[in-house]
């Protein structure tokens, strides 16, 4: 069943249709929210608020973009609202979450875990700009409008976030599966035949 049919049915109050829409798109919504907040508990709160907004505004969905894109945009906007409201009050000095934003393929698990841990250590405003620009594909103008900053500030925050990620991540060759990070620690590394 297509999203369009599910939207029509959910708009008429069919709970099964709403559940199916949720199941189809919950992973992507959670992933973006988790990346921006850097915190699993906060992501849960933002996701709940996002889905309330989605279903409250379902009748306003015009179909100009896919439902997934529309829901994604609501998720980002809800998270930015939450960060403005709650972000300054929350301390990020607690233990880092070991959960991943979304289930990576098995071979990518080490890389995904390292990227998530590094991203969690980037300051909130820088992380937000980095995720919106590099992961979500927003322009600096869109980020500036959403965050209430100048485009130049967005560019500067992105530069700082990328520099911080470079500090936090090991050499890229060590991130690859089978790279130095996955070598046994006992004995010297072996040389591979060409």
Secondary structure, DSSP 8 states (H G I E B T S, - for coil): --HHHHHHHHHTT-HHHHHHHHHHHHHHHHHHHHHHH--HHHHHHHHHHHHHHHHHTGGG--SSS-HHHHHHHHHHHHHHHHHHHHGGGS---S------SS---GGGHHHHHHHHHHHHTS-HHHHHHHIIIIIT---HHHHHHHHTS-HHHHHHHHHHHHHHHHHHS--HHHHSTTSGGGS-SSS-------
